[in-house]
Amino acid sequence: MQKPKHHKLRWLIGLSSLPLFATIGAFAIAPMSESEPIETAMVSESLQLTLPESHPDTAETESYWREERVRAGDTLPALLGRMQVSDKDAETFIRNDESAKPFFKLRAGRNLSTHSAADGKLLELRYIDTDGNVISLQRDGDSFRVHNTEPQYSSVTVMKSGVISSSLFAATDKANLPDAVAAQMVEIFGASIDFHKDLQKGDRFTVVYDMMTQNGEQVKPGKILAAEFTNAGKTYRMVYFIDREGKAGYYSADGKNLKKAFLRSPLEFSRISSGFTIARFHPVLQKWRAHKGVDYAAPSGTKVKATADATVETIGKMGGYGNVIILKHNGKYSTLYGHLSGFAQGLRKGSKVSQGEVIGYVGQTGWATGPHLHYEFRVEGEPKDPLTNVVPVASQLAQTDAIAFKKLSAERSHMLDLLHGTNLAKFE
């Protein structure tokens, strides 16, 4: 019996479908199978590739700028090595040429910059010294040249505060206040506060000052713009102001000039070995006698300053005073400086000196058992206690500048107030 044609057609369709199902099945199970090896074949063909042209002088044309912070104990060769500079010619020049000597006076914490080729050849070496000058060593053919460029500064305002727990300088160190700013603060408030004997634990200070920067690096501090000092519960505040005539000074919030006609101390902030007394046991004469002045203990060679504008009345040796200078000031005032090791160059009787000008140096001449300055403040020839005697005040702020000062004082006082009630030692 003959099979129907449509049955034969279904049979043919079924046979032709087997490869499709086999393919689908293989696709489904191949990823799961790890035991069956996969047949592979390697094909190798030659390809024509276009390569970049070779430049044998790439090491000379490529260059890099690098910057490294100087660490304590660093040497210049060590720094150059860290910055991948290897140039014997440069090292020889720096070592032997006088103009390159500043590169051997690198200061820890400052930055050194190099511009070098890929092979380590030095193209330029750059450093900012302690005065802010840019010292640059540049390659010039087979040799080098050194350029010294005066600094181009930018200025930022810095605010810092601190609390005295042991000493002023311990507090300023903790607040990271530069010594130059601390010295300014002592000088500014020295007419109102005796930093030799009046400081107490818990005294506070806040300072607003300019900081000179160069290429983002702090170089040196500038002027104090405003400051506040609380001593024994009493607060003193001052603001820096330049009047219409160009005269600069520090004034209290109500416009009073903080500058006195006389400095309270003829030395920079230092320890007093003995204060003013009616009588004391003299270490040389070994008997009680009046000690009509103040002794400032200080290392030999410490600078001694004139406490006010004056004329030199006496200069030379004088008995127990040893080397002495007596200055005659306006009116009834005079000052004496004894036990000096020497005098300022060119100083003689009749010379004119200005307040703060160096007139001599601490020594141990005359009846002195150790290096110190003996200082007397005299009124009509009679010694008076310079630490307690009322000192005449210098000129006051002119009324015509009062409006401008009041505005500036309000702005800077606000900056000082920002640190009140905070525990910040530094706010920049």
DRENFIKOL-339538 format. One record per residue (C-alpha): x, y, z; residue number from 1; residue in one letter. Coordinates in Angstrom, 1 decimal, m for minus. Layout:
N
+--------+--------+--------+-----+--------+
:     px :     py :     pz : num : residu :
+--------+--------+--------+-----+--------+
:      X :      Y :      Z : NUM :      A :
...
+--------+--------+--------+-----+--------+
//
This chain:
428
+--------+--------+--------+-----+--------+
:     px :     py :     pz : num : residu :
+--------+--------+--------+-----+--------+
:    0.0 :    0.0 :    0.0 :   1 :      M :
:    1.5 :    3.3 :   m0.9 :   2 :      Q :
:    2.1 :    5.8 :    1.9 :   3 :      K :
:    0.4 :    9.2 :    1.6 :   4 :      P :
:    2.6 :   12.0 :    0.2 :   5 :      K :
:    1.9 :   14.3 :    3.1 :   6 :      H :
:    3.4 :   11.7 :    5.5 :   7 :      H :
:    6.6 :   11.6 :    3.5 :   8 :      K :
:    6.8 :   15.4 :    3.6 :   9 :      L :
:    6.6 :   15.4 :    7.4 :  10 :      R :
:    9.4 :   12.8 :    7.5 :  11 :      W :
:   11.7 :   15.0 :    5.3 :  12 :      L :
:   11.0 :   18.1 :    7.5 :  13 :      I :
:   11.9 :   16.2 :   10.6 :  14 :      G :
:   15.2 :   15.1 :    9.2 :  15 :      L :
:   16.1 :   18.6 :    8.1 :  16 :      S :
:   15.4 :   20.0 :   11.5 :  17 :      S :
:   17.9 :   17.8 :   13.4 :  18 :      L :
:   21.0 :   20.0 :   12.7 :  19 :      P :
:   19.1 :   23.0 :   14.1 :  20 :      L :
:   18.2 :   21.3 :   17.3 :  21 :      F :
:   21.7 :   19.9 :   17.6 :  22 :      A :
:   23.1 :   23.4 :   17.2 :  23 :      T :
:   20.8 :   24.8 :   19.9 :  24 :      I :
:   21.6 :   21.9 :   22.2 :  25 :      G :
:   25.4 :   22.4 :   21.7 :  26 :      A :
:   25.0 :   26.1 :   22.5 :  27 :      F :
:   23.2 :   25.3 :   25.7 :  28 :      A :
:   25.6 :   22.8 :   27.1 :  29 :      I :
:   29.0 :   23.9 :   25.8 :  30 :      A :
:   29.6 :   26.5 :   28.6 :  31 :      P :
:   28.9 :   23.8 :   31.3 :  32 :      M :
:   31.3 :   21.4 :   29.8 :  33 :      S :
:   35.0 :   21.5 :   31.0 :  34 :      E :
:   36.1 :   18.0 :   30.3 :  35 :      S :
:   35.8 :   18.0 :   26.5 :  36 :      E :
:   38.8 :   19.7 :   24.7 :  37 :      P :
:   38.1 :   22.4 :   22.3 :  38 :      I :
:   39.7 :   22.2 :   18.9 :  39 :      E :
:   41.8 :   25.2 :   18.1 :  40 :      T :
:   43.8 :   26.4 :   15.1 :  41 :      A :
:   46.6 :   29.1 :   14.9 :  42 :      M :
:   46.5 :   31.4 :   12.0 :  43 :      V :
:   49.7 :   33.4 :   11.1 :  44 :      S :
:   49.6 :   36.3 :    8.7 :  45 :      E :
:   52.1 :   39.0 :    7.8 :  46 :      S :
:   50.7 :   42.5 :    8.5 :  47 :      L :
:   52.1 :   45.8 :    7.2 :  48 :      Q :
:   52.1 :   48.2 :   10.2 :  49 :      L :
:   53.0 :   51.9 :   10.0 :  50 :      T :
:   55.3 :   52.7 :   13.0 :  51 :      L :
:   56.1 :   56.2 :   14.3 :  52 :      P :
:   59.4 :   57.7 :   13.3 :  53 :      E :
:   62.3 :   57.1 :   15.7 :  54 :      S :
:   63.7 :   60.2 :   17.5 :  55 :      H :
:   67.0 :   59.4 :   19.2 :  56 :      P :
:   67.1 :   62.8 :   20.8 :  57 :      D :
:   63.8 :   62.3 :   22.8 :  58 :      T :
:   65.7 :   62.3 :   26.1 :  59 :      A :
:   66.9 :   65.8 :   25.3 :  60 :      E :
:   63.6 :   67.2 :   24.1 :  61 :      T :
:   61.4 :   65.9 :   26.8 :  62 :      E :
:   61.7 :   67.7 :   30.1 :  63 :      S :
:   60.0 :   67.8 :   33.5 :  64 :      Y :
:   59.4 :   70.2 :   36.4 :  65 :      W :
:   59.7 :   68.6 :   39.8 :  66 :      R :
:   59.4 :   70.1 :   43.3 :  67 :      E :
:   60.7 :   68.7 :   46.6 :  68 :      E :
:   60.4 :   70.0 :   50.1 :  69 :      R :
:   63.8 :   70.3 :   51.9 :  70 :      V :
:   64.1 :   68.0 :   54.9 :  71 :      R :
:   66.2 :   68.4 :   58.0 :  72 :      A :
:   69.7 :   67.1 :   57.3 :  73 :      G :
:   69.2 :   67.2 :   53.5 :  74 :      D :
:   72.1 :   67.8 :   51.2 :  75 :      T :
:   71.8 :   69.2 :   47.7 :  76 :      L :
:   73.0 :   66.0 :   46.0 :  77 :      P :
:   70.4 :   64.0 :   48.0 :  78 :      A :
:   67.7 :   66.4 :   46.9 :  79 :      L :
:   68.7 :   66.3 :   43.2 :  80 :      L :
:   68.8 :   62.5 :   43.4 :  81 :      G :
:   65.2 :   62.4 :   44.7 :  82 :      R :
:   64.2 :   64.6 :   41.8 :  83 :      M :
:   65.9 :   62.2 :   39.3 :  84 :      Q :
:   68.6 :   64.7 :   38.3 :  85 :      V :
:   72.0 :   63.3 :   37.4 :  86 :      S :
:   74.3 :   65.9 :   36.0 :  87 :      D :
:   78.0 :   66.0 :   37.0 :  88 :      K :
:   78.6 :   69.2 :   35.1 :  89 :      D :
:   75.8 :   71.0 :   37.2 :  90 :      A :
:   77.1 :   69.6 :   40.4 :  91 :      E :
:   80.7 :   70.8 :   39.6 :  92 :      T :
:   79.5 :   74.3 :   38.7 :  93 :      F :
:   77.4 :   74.6 :   41.9 :  94 :      I :
:   80.3 :   73.4 :   44.0 :  95 :      R :
:   82.9 :   75.7 :   42.5 :  96 :      N :
:   81.1 :   78.9 :   41.4 :  97 :      D :
:   80.6 :   81.6 :   44.0 :  98 :      E :
:   77.3 :   82.7 :   42.6 :  99 :      S :
:   75.8 :   79.3 :   43.3 : 100 :      A :
:   76.7 :   79.2 :   47.0 : 101 :      K :
:   73.0 :   80.0 :   48.1 : 102 :      P :
:   72.1 :   76.4 :   47.0 : 103 :      F :
:   74.3 :   75.1 :   49.9 : 104 :      F :
:   72.2 :   77.1 :   52.4 : 105 :      K :
:   68.9 :   75.4 :   51.9 : 106 :      L :
:   66.5 :   75.7 :   54.8 : 107 :      R :
:   64.3 :   72.8 :   56.0 : 108 :      A :
:   60.7 :   73.2 :   55.1 : 109 :      G :
:   61.3 :   75.3 :   52.0 : 110 :      R :
:   60.8 :   74.0 :   48.4 : 111 :      N :
:   63.5 :   73.3 :   45.7 : 112 :      L :
:   62.3 :   73.1 :   42.1 : 113 :      S :
:   64.2 :   71.5 :   39.2 : 114 :      T :
:   63.6 :   71.5 :   35.4 : 115 :      H :
:   65.4 :   68.5 :   33.9 : 116 :      S :
:   65.6 :   66.5 :   30.7 : 117 :      A :
:   64.4 :   62.9 :   30.6 : 118 :      A :
:   68.0 :   61.7 :   30.8 : 119 :      D :
:   68.5 :   63.6 :   34.1 : 120 :      G :
:   70.4 :   66.6 :   32.6 : 121 :      K :
:   69.7 :   69.7 :   34.7 : 122 :      L :
:   68.1 :   72.6 :   32.8 : 123 :      L :
:   67.1 :   74.8 :   35.7 : 124 :      E :
:   67.3 :   74.8 :   39.5 : 125 :      L :
:   65.2 :   77.2 :   41.4 : 126 :      R :
:   65.0 :   78.1 :   45.2 : 127 :      Y :
:   63.5 :   80.9 :   47.2 : 128 :      I :
:   65.9 :   82.0 :   49.9 : 129 :      D :
:   65.1 :   83.3 :   53.4 : 130 :      T :
:   64.8 :   86.9 :   52.1 : 131 :      D :
:   62.3 :   85.8 :   49.5 : 132 :      G :
:   64.7 :   86.2 :   46.6 : 133 :      N :
:   64.4 :   83.7 :   43.7 : 134 :      V :
:   67.7 :   82.1 :   43.1 : 135 :      I :
:   67.7 :   80.4 :   39.7 : 136 :      S :
:   70.5 :   78.3 :   38.1 : 137 :      L :
:   69.9 :   78.0 :   34.3 : 138 :      Q :
:   71.8 :   76.0 :   31.7 : 139 :      R :
:   73.5 :   78.2 :   29.1 : 140 :      D :
:   74.9 :   75.9 :   26.4 : 141 :      G :
:   77.7 :   73.9 :   28.1 : 142 :      D :
:   77.8 :   76.1 :   31.2 : 143 :      S :
:   75.3 :   77.7 :   33.6 : 144 :      F :
:   74.3 :   81.1 :   34.8 : 145 :      R :
:   72.8 :   82.1 :   38.2 : 146 :      V :
:   70.1 :   84.8 :   38.4 : 147 :      H :
:   69.0 :   86.5 :   41.6 : 148 :      N :
:   65.5 :   88.0 :   41.3 : 149 :      T :
:   63.9 :   90.2 :   43.9 : 150 :      E :
:   60.7 :   88.7 :   45.2 : 151 :      P :
:   57.3 :   89.5 :   43.8 : 152 :      Q :
:   55.0 :   89.0 :   46.8 : 153 :      Y :
:   51.4 :   88.3 :   47.3 : 154 :      S :
:   49.8 :   89.0 :   50.7 : 155 :      S :
:   47.4 :   86.9 :   52.7 : 156 :      V :
:   45.9 :   87.8 :   56.1 : 157 :      T :
:   46.5 :   85.4 :   58.9 : 158 :      V :
:   44.8 :   85.2 :   62.3 : 159 :      M :
:   46.2 :   83.3 :   65.3 : 160 :      K :
:   45.5 :   83.1 :   69.0 : 161 :      S :
:   47.1 :   81.5 :   72.0 : 162 :      G :
:   47.0 :   81.1 :   75.8 : 163 :      V :
:   50.0 :   81.5 :   78.1 : 164 :      I :
:   50.6 :   78.5 :   80.3 : 165 :      S :
:   54.3 :   78.8 :   81.0 : 166 :      S :
:   55.9 :   81.6 :   79.0 : 167 :      S :
:   55.1 :   83.9 :   76.1 : 168 :      L :
:   57.4 :   82.2 :   73.6 : 169 :      F :
:   56.1 :   78.7 :   74.6 : 170 :      A :
:   52.6 :   80.0 :   73.8 : 171 :      A :
:   53.6 :   81.6 :   70.5 : 172 :      T :
:   55.4 :   78.5 :   69.5 : 173 :      D :
:   52.4 :   76.4 :   70.2 : 174 :      K :
:   50.2 :   78.8 :   68.2 : 175 :      A :
:   52.8 :   78.6 :   65.3 : 176 :      N :
:   53.2 :   82.3 :   65.5 : 177 :      L :
:   56.5 :   83.5 :   63.8 : 178 :      P :
:   59.1 :   85.0 :   66.0 : 179 :      D :
:   59.1 :   88.2 :   64.0 : 180 :      A :
:   55.4 :   88.6 :   64.8 : 181 :      V :
:   55.9 :   87.8 :   68.5 : 182 :      A :
:   58.6 :   90.4 :   68.7 : 183 :      A :
:   56.3 :   93.0 :   67.1 : 184 :      Q :
:   53.6 :   92.1 :   69.6 : 185 :      M :
:   56.0 :   92.6 :   72.5 : 186 :      V :
:   57.1 :   96.0 :   71.1 : 187 :      E :
:   53.5 :   97.2 :   70.5 : 188 :      I :
:   52.1 :   96.3 :   73.9 : 189 :      F :
:   55.3 :   97.0 :   75.7 : 190 :      G :
:   54.2 :  100.5 :   76.7 : 191 :      A :
:   51.2 :   99.0 :   78.6 : 192 :      S :
:   52.5 :   95.6 :   79.7 : 193 :      I :
:   55.8 :   94.7 :   81.2 : 194 :      D :
:   56.5 :   91.4 :   79.5 : 195 :      F :
:   59.4 :   90.9 :   81.9 : 196 :      H :
:   57.3 :   90.6 :   85.1 : 197 :      K :
:   53.6 :   91.0 :   84.5 : 198 :      D :
:   52.7 :   87.9 :   82.4 : 199 :      L :
:   50.5 :   85.4 :   84.1 : 200 :      Q :
:   49.2 :   81.9 :   83.4 : 201 :      K :
:   46.0 :   82.3 :   81.4 : 202 :      G :
:   46.9 :   85.5 :   79.7 : 203 :      D :
:   45.6 :   85.4 :   76.1 : 204 :      R :
:   46.6 :   87.0 :   72.8 : 205 :      F :
:   45.0 :   87.3 :   69.3 : 206 :      T :
:   46.9 :   88.6 :   66.3 : 207 :      V :
:   45.9 :   89.6 :   62.7 : 208 :      V :
:   48.9 :   90.0 :   60.5 : 209 :      Y :
:   50.1 :   90.0 :   56.8 : 210 :      D :
:   51.9 :   87.0 :   55.5 : 211 :      M :
:   54.0 :   87.4 :   52.4 : 212 :      M :
:   53.7 :   84.5 :   49.9 : 213 :      T :
:   55.4 :   83.6 :   46.7 : 214 :      Q :
:   54.0 :   81.0 :   44.3 : 215 :      N :
:   51.7 :   79.9 :   47.1 : 216 :      G :
:   54.6 :   79.4 :   49.6 : 217 :      E :
:   54.7 :   81.4 :   52.8 : 218 :      Q :
:   57.9 :   83.4 :   52.7 : 219 :      V :
:   57.9 :   85.9 :   55.6 : 220 :      K :
:   55.5 :   87.6 :   57.9 : 221 :      P :
:   54.7 :   91.3 :   57.4 : 222 :      G :
:   53.1 :   93.9 :   59.7 : 223 :      K :
:   50.7 :   93.2 :   62.5 : 224 :      I :
:   47.4 :   94.7 :   61.4 : 225 :      L :
:   45.5 :   94.3 :   64.7 : 226 :      A :
:   46.2 :   92.6 :   68.0 : 227 :      A :
:   44.6 :   92.0 :   71.4 : 228 :      E :
:   46.3 :   91.0 :   74.6 : 229 :      F :
:   44.6 :   90.1 :   77.9 : 230 :      T :
:   46.9 :   90.4 :   80.9 : 231 :      N :
:   45.7 :   89.8 :   84.5 : 232 :      A :
:   42.1 :   90.2 :   83.3 : 233 :      G :
:   42.6 :   93.5 :   81.5 : 234 :      K :
:   42.4 :   93.6 :   77.7 : 235 :      T :
:   44.4 :   95.8 :   75.4 : 236 :      Y :
:   43.5 :   96.1 :   71.8 : 237 :      R :
:   45.3 :   98.0 :   69.0 : 238 :      M :
:   44.9 :   98.6 :   65.3 : 239 :      V :
:   47.6 :   99.6 :   62.7 : 240 :      Y :
:   46.7 :  102.8 :   60.9 : 241 :      F :
:   48.4 :  105.1 :   58.3 : 242 :      I :
:   47.2 :  108.7 :   58.5 : 243 :      D :
:   46.8 :  111.2 :   55.7 : 244 :      R :
:   50.4 :  112.4 :   56.0 : 245 :      E :
:   51.7 :  108.8 :   55.6 : 246 :      G :
:   52.6 :  108.4 :   59.2 : 247 :      K :
:   52.0 :  104.9 :   60.5 : 248 :      A :
:   51.3 :  103.8 :   64.1 : 249 :      G :
:   49.3 :  101.6 :   66.4 : 250 :      Y :
:   46.2 :  103.0 :   68.0 : 251 :      Y :
:   43.7 :  101.8 :   70.6 : 252 :      S :
:   40.1 :  101.4 :   69.7 : 253 :      A :
:   39.3 :  105.0 :   70.7 : 254 :      D :
:   42.1 :  106.4 :   68.5 : 255 :      G :
:   44.8 :  106.9 :   71.1 : 256 :      K :
:   48.4 :  106.4 :   70.0 : 257 :      N :
:   49.9 :  103.4 :   71.8 : 258 :      L :
:   53.5 :  104.6 :   71.1 : 259 :      K :
:   55.2 :  106.2 :   74.1 : 260 :      K :
:   58.0 :  108.8 :   74.0 : 261 :      A :
:   60.2 :  106.2 :   75.8 : 262 :      F :
:   60.5 :  102.5 :   75.3 : 263 :      L :
:   59.9 :  100.5 :   78.5 : 264 :      R :
:   63.0 :   98.3 :   77.8 : 265 :      S :
:   66.3 :   99.0 :   76.1 : 266 :      P :
:   66.5 :   95.3 :   75.1 : 267 :      L :
:   64.5 :   92.9 :   73.2 : 268 :      E :
:   62.3 :   90.8 :   75.4 : 269 :      F :
:   64.6 :   89.2 :   78.0 : 270 :      S :
:   64.9 :   88.1 :   81.6 : 271 :      R :
:   65.5 :   90.7 :   84.3 : 272 :      I :
:   68.1 :   89.6 :   86.8 : 273 :      S :
:   67.1 :   92.2 :   89.4 : 274 :      S :
:   64.3 :   94.7 :   89.5 : 275 :      G :
:   64.3 :   98.3 :   90.8 : 276 :      F :
:   64.9 :   98.3 :   94.6 : 277 :      T :
:   65.7 :  100.9 :   97.3 : 278 :      I :
:   68.6 :   98.9 :   98.4 : 279 :      A :
:   70.2 :   95.5 :   97.7 : 280 :      R :
:   73.3 :   93.5 :   98.6 : 281 :      F :
:   75.9 :   94.5 :   96.0 : 282 :      H :
:   77.7 :   91.4 :   94.6 : 283 :      P :
:   81.0 :   93.1 :   94.2 : 284 :      V :
:   81.2 :   95.6 :   97.1 : 285 :      L :
:   79.6 :   93.1 :   99.5 : 286 :      Q :
:   77.6 :   95.6 :  101.3 : 287 :      K :
:   74.1 :   97.1 :  101.1 : 288 :      W :
:   73.8 :  100.0 :   98.8 : 289 :      R :
:   71.1 :  101.7 :   96.7 : 290 :      A :
:   70.6 :  100.1 :   93.3 : 291 :      H :
:   69.2 :  102.9 :   91.1 : 292 :      K :
:   68.3 :  101.1 :   88.0 : 293 :      G :
:   67.2 :   97.8 :   86.4 : 294 :      V :
:   69.6 :   95.0 :   85.4 : 295 :      D :
:   68.7 :   93.1 :   82.3 : 296 :      Y :
:   70.4 :   89.7 :   82.1 : 297 :      A :
:   71.3 :   88.9 :   78.5 : 298 :      A :
:   74.1 :   87.2 :   76.6 : 299 :      P :
:   77.2 :   89.3 :   75.8 : 300 :      S :
:   76.8 :   91.0 :   72.5 : 301 :      G :
:   73.0 :   91.5 :   72.8 : 302 :      T :
:   72.0 :   94.7 :   71.1 : 303 :      K :
:   71.2 :   97.7 :   73.3 : 304 :      V :
:   68.7 :  100.3 :   72.0 : 305 :      K :
:   68.1 :  103.9 :   72.7 : 306 :      A :
:   64.8 :  104.1 :   74.5 : 307 :      T :
:   64.0 :  107.6 :   72.9 : 308 :      A :
:   65.3 :  110.2 :   70.5 : 309 :      D :
:   68.4 :  111.8 :   72.1 : 310 :      A :
:   71.8 :  113.3 :   71.9 : 311 :      T :
:   74.9 :  111.3 :   73.2 : 312 :      V :
:   76.0 :  113.2 :   76.3 : 313 :      E :
:   78.6 :  110.7 :   77.6 : 314 :      T :
:   80.3 :  107.8 :   76.0 : 315 :      I :
:   83.3 :  105.9 :   77.5 : 316 :      G :
:   84.5 :  104.3 :   80.8 : 317 :      K :
:   83.0 :  105.4 :   84.1 : 318 :      M :
:   84.0 :  103.7 :   87.3 : 319 :      G :
:   81.8 :  100.8 :   88.3 : 320 :      G :
:   79.6 :  101.3 :   85.3 : 321 :      Y :
:   82.4 :  100.2 :   83.0 : 322 :      G :
:   81.7 :  101.1 :   79.4 : 323 :      N :
:   78.7 :  103.5 :   79.6 : 324 :      V :
:   76.5 :  105.7 :   77.5 : 325 :      I :
:   74.4 :  108.6 :   78.8 : 326 :      I :
:   71.7 :  110.0 :   76.5 : 327 :      L :
:   70.1 :  113.4 :   76.9 : 328 :      K :
:   66.5 :  113.5 :   75.8 : 329 :      H :
:   64.2 :  116.5 :   75.3 : 330 :      N :
:   63.3 :  118.3 :   78.5 : 331 :      G :
:   64.3 :  116.9 :   81.9 : 332 :      K :
:   64.9 :  113.3 :   80.9 : 333 :      Y :
:   68.1 :  111.3 :   80.4 : 334 :      S :
:   69.0 :  107.6 :   80.3 : 335 :      T :
:   72.1 :  105.6 :   81.2 : 336 :      L :
:   73.4 :  102.3 :   79.8 : 337 :      Y :
:   76.2 :  100.5 :   81.7 : 338 :      G :
:   78.5 :   97.5 :   81.6 : 339 :      H :
:   78.6 :   97.5 :   77.8 : 340 :      L :
:   81.0 :   95.4 :   75.9 : 341 :      S :
:   81.3 :   98.0 :   73.2 : 342 :      G :
:   79.6 :  100.9 :   71.4 : 343 :      F :
:   77.9 :  101.2 :   68.0 : 344 :      A :
:   80.3 :  102.1 :   65.2 : 345 :      Q :
:   80.7 :  105.8 :   64.7 : 346 :      G :
:   78.9 :  106.8 :   67.9 : 347 :      L :
:   80.5 :  109.7 :   69.8 : 348 :      R :
:   79.6 :  112.6 :   72.1 : 349 :      K :
:   77.1 :  114.8 :   70.4 : 350 :      G :
:   75.8 :  112.2 :   68.0 : 351 :      S :
:   72.0 :  112.2 :   67.4 : 352 :      K :
:   70.2 :  108.9 :   67.9 : 353 :      V :
:   66.6 :  107.8 :   67.3 : 354 :      S :
:   64.3 :  105.7 :   69.4 : 355 :      Q :
:   65.1 :  102.0 :   68.9 : 356 :      G :
:   68.5 :  102.7 :   67.3 : 357 :      E :
:   71.3 :  100.3 :   68.4 : 358 :      V :
:   73.9 :  102.2 :   70.5 : 359 :      I :
:   75.9 :   99.4 :   72.1 : 360 :      G :
:   76.1 :   95.8 :   73.2 : 361 :      Y :
:   75.6 :   93.9 :   76.5 : 362 :      V :
:   78.8 :   93.1 :   78.3 : 363 :      G :
:   80.5 :   92.5 :   81.7 : 364 :      Q :
:   82.6 :   95.6 :   82.2 : 365 :      T :
:   83.0 :   97.6 :   85.4 : 366 :      G :
:   81.6 :   96.1 :   88.6 : 367 :      W :
:   79.6 :   93.4 :   86.9 : 368 :      A :
:   79.7 :   89.7 :   88.0 : 369 :      T :
:   78.0 :   88.5 :   84.8 : 370 :      G :
:   76.9 :   89.7 :   81.4 : 371 :      P :
:   74.0 :   92.2 :   81.8 : 372 :      H :
:   72.8 :   95.7 :   81.0 : 373 :      L :
:   72.4 :   98.2 :   83.8 : 374 :      H :
:   69.8 :  100.7 :   82.7 : 375 :      Y :
:   68.8 :  104.0 :   84.5 : 376 :      E :
:   65.9 :  106.3 :   83.7 : 377 :      F :
:   66.6 :  109.7 :   85.1 : 378 :      R :
:   64.4 :  112.7 :   85.7 : 379 :      V :
:   66.3 :  116.0 :   86.3 : 380 :      E :
:   69.4 :  113.8 :   87.0 : 381 :      G :
:   67.7 :  111.6 :   89.6 : 382 :      E :
:   67.2 :  107.9 :   88.9 : 383 :      P :
:   63.6 :  106.8 :   88.7 : 384 :      K :
:   62.1 :  103.3 :   88.4 : 385 :      D :
:   61.6 :  102.9 :   84.6 : 386 :      P :
:   59.1 :  100.1 :   85.2 : 387 :      L :
:   56.7 :  102.1 :   87.3 : 388 :      T :
:   57.5 :  105.8 :   86.5 : 389 :      N :
:   54.9 :  107.5 :   84.3 : 390 :      V :
:   56.4 :  107.9 :   80.9 : 391 :      V :
:   55.2 :  110.8 :   78.6 : 392 :      P :
:   53.0 :  109.8 :   75.8 : 393 :      V :
:   53.8 :  110.5 :   72.1 : 394 :      A :
:   51.6 :  112.4 :   69.7 : 395 :      S :
:   47.9 :  111.4 :   69.3 : 396 :      Q :
:   45.9 :  110.6 :   66.2 : 397 :      L :
:   44.7 :  113.8 :   64.5 : 398 :      A :
:   41.0 :  114.5 :   64.5 : 399 :      Q :
:   40.9 :  114.7 :   60.7 : 400 :      T :
:   41.8 :  111.0 :   60.5 : 401 :      D :
:   39.2 :  109.9 :   63.1 : 402 :      A :
:   36.5 :  108.9 :   60.6 : 403 :      I :
:   38.8 :  106.7 :   58.4 : 404 :      A :
:   40.3 :  105.2 :   61.5 : 405 :      F :
:   36.9 :  104.4 :   63.0 : 406 :      K :
:   35.9 :  102.4 :   59.9 : 407 :      K :
:   39.2 :  100.5 :   59.7 : 408 :      L :
:   39.1 :   99.8 :   63.5 : 409 :      S :
:   35.6 :   98.3 :   63.2 : 410 :      A :
:   36.7 :   96.0 :   60.4 : 411 :      E :
:   39.8 :   94.7 :   62.1 : 412 :      R :
:   38.2 :   94.5 :   65.5 : 413 :      S :
:   35.6 :   92.2 :   63.9 : 414 :      H :
:   38.5 :   89.9 :   62.7 : 415 :      M :
:   39.8 :   89.7 :   66.3 : 416 :      L :
:   36.3 :   88.9 :   67.6 : 417 :      D :
:   36.1 :   85.9 :   65.2 : 418 :      L :
:   38.5 :   84.0 :   67.5 : 419 :      L :
:   36.7 :   84.8 :   70.7 : 420 :      H :
:   35.2 :   81.8 :   72.4 : 421 :      G :
:   37.1 :   79.3 :   70.2 : 422 :      T :
:   39.8 :   76.9 :   71.0 : 423 :      N :
:   41.7 :   77.6 :   67.7 : 424 :      L :
:   45.4 :   78.3 :   68.0 : 425 :      A :
:   45.5 :   79.2 :   64.3 : 426 :      K :
:   42.9 :   80.4 :   61.8 : 427 :      F :
:   44.1 :   81.3 :   58.3 : 428 :      E :
+--------+--------+--------+-----+--------+
//
